[in-house]
Structure formats: structure tokens, C-alpha cells
Amino acid sequence: MGIRLVLDTSVMVAALRSDRGASRRLLVGALSGRFTLLVSVPLMVEYQSVLARPEHLEAARVSADDVDGILSAVAVVLEPVRLAYLWRPLLRDPADEMVLETAVSGGADLLCTLNIRDFEPAKRFGIPVLNPGEAWRRVEEFHEKK
């Protein structure tokens, strides 16, 4: 069994906007099966809504159709998570609640975000909250041990 990981929307935005860095490596790693990407329906809807914002499309030099293509590829490899826990509010940002709910309901090994402090309460569920660089190192370490 491999690593089960939830990517916060901030990581998806960073992966879209920059072809360098750990966020992009994580997106490519998910698409190539390096780990199991856990996604709920509300989280997928948020990915689409946020990634299709004009400022992100412009910065990434992509179209809304390109974003749809990326998310279609993600949909092929993701493991769907049905949200079972609704304990809201627990986090400062209500939009982050579904990310944490996806991690808990999906049995995530890691939650990856650029907003570590916002997810501090995730510790009570025993889910490490890591930035993209740390998450990618964990994925790589896992594969080195195999």
C-alpha cells in the first residue's frame, strides 16, 4: 500500500502556475501513480472553480479548457472520498473544512498545503500537515524504502 495524500487547493494553484517546484512534482506524481490522491466532490469542484479564475489562467498561460483537461486527468487517477464527518467549524477558513474532511474521511497519510497554520487542528486527527516540499520528500522516501 502506498501513501494516501490530499492536496489543498493552494497546492493545485501553485502546480498550475509554476512548472518548477514541489507542487508541480506532486501533481505529476499523482498523475503517474506515485501516491494515491484523495479527492471529494466538493474539493474537486473547488479545484475547478479556483484554477479557472482569470488571474490563475493568465499567470499560468493556460485556458479554461486546459484546466478542464488537467482536472479530467486528475479524475482518472484520484480515489474518490465520500465525506462522512461534518464537524464544522473547526478551521479558521470555512473553505478549508472540506480539505480536512476529505483527509479524515479518506484515511489520508498526509495533508499537503501552503497554509500550514490554517490546518493546525488537523493534528487532533493524527494527520501530518506538510508543505509541498516536505510532502514530496515523504513520497520519495516511501519509494526508496520499497
C-alpha positions, 0 to 999 in steps of 0.5 A, spaced: 500 500 500 502 506 498 501 513 501 494 516 501 495 524 500 490 530 499 492 536 496 489 543 498 487 547 493 493 552 494 497 546 492 493 545 485 494 553 484 501 553 485 502 546 480 498 550 475 502 556 475 509 554 476 512 548 472 518 548 477 517 546 484 514 541 489 507 542 487 508 541 480 512 534 482 506 532 486 501 533 481 505 529 476 506 524 481 499 523 482 498 523 475 503 517 474 501 513 480 506 515 485 501 516 491 494 515 491 490 522 491 484 523 495 479 527 492 471 529 494 466 532 490 466 538 493 474 539 493 474 537 486 469 542 484 473 547 488 479 545 484 475 547 478 472 553 480 479 556 483 484 554 477 479 557 472 479 564 475 482 569 470 488 571 474 490 563 475 489 562 467 493 568 465 499 567 470 499 560 468 498 561 460 493 556 460 485 556 458 479 554 461 479 548 457 486 546 459 484 546 466 478 542 464 483 537 461 488 537 467 482 536 472 479 530 467 486 527 468 486 528 475 479 524 475 482 518 472 487 517 477 484 520 484 480 515 489 474 518 490 472 520 498 465 520 500 465 525 506 462 522 512 464 527 518 461 534 518 464 537 524 464 544 522 467 549 524 473 547 526 478 551 521 479 558 521 477 558 513 470 555 512 473 553 505 478 549 508 473 544 512 472 540 506 480 539 505 480 536 512 474 532 511 476 529 505 483 527 509 479 524 515 474 521 511 479 518 506 484 515 511 489 520 508 497 519 510 498 526 509 495 533 508 499 537 503 498 545 503 501 552 503 497 554 509 500 550 514 497 554 520 490 554 517 490 546 518 493 546 525 487 542 528 488 537 523 493 534 528 487 532 533 486 527 527 493 524 527 494 527 520 501 530 518 500 537 515 506 538 510 508 543 505 509 541 498 516 540 499 516 536 505 510 532 502 514 530 496 520 528 500 515 523 504 513 520 497 520 519 495 522 516 501 516 511 501 519 509 494 526 508 496 524 504 502 520 499 497 
